[in-house]
C-alpha cells in the first residue's frame, strides 16, 4: 500500500478485482479424493465435548480476572 500510495480500501478493491478477473493461463490442479475408512473416534458426542471444553476455558478466564 505504501509503495503504491494506496488507501486500505483501494488495496482491498484491487485485490478483489484481481481475484475475480479471468483466470491466468496456468494449468489447474485438482486433488484426488481418497477413502479414509471408518472414523476411529465416536463423533456423536463431539459437540457436547466441545461445549464443555469451551465452558472450562471461559471459567478459567473469568477466574483469572478476579
NORTA-V441401 format. One record per residue. N is the residue number from 1. SS is DSSP state (alpha for helix, beta for strand, coil for the rest). Layout:
# NORTA-V441401
n = <N N>
ss = <SS SS>
This chain:
# NORTA-V441401
n = <1 2 3 4 5 6 7 8 9 10 11 12 13 14 15 16 17 18 19 20 21 22 23 24 25 26 27 28 29 30 31 32 33 34 35 36 37 38 39 40 41 42 43 44 45 46 47 48 49 50 51 52 53 54 55 56 57 58 59 60 61 62 63 64 65 66>
ss = <coil coil coil coil coil coil coil alpha alpha alpha alpha alpha alpha alpha alpha alpha alpha alpha alpha alpha coil coil coil coil coil coil coil coil coil coil coil coil coil coil coil coil coil coil coil coil coil coil coil coil coil alpha alpha alpha alpha alpha alpha alpha alpha alpha alpha alpha alpha alpha alpha alpha alpha alpha alpha alpha alpha coil>
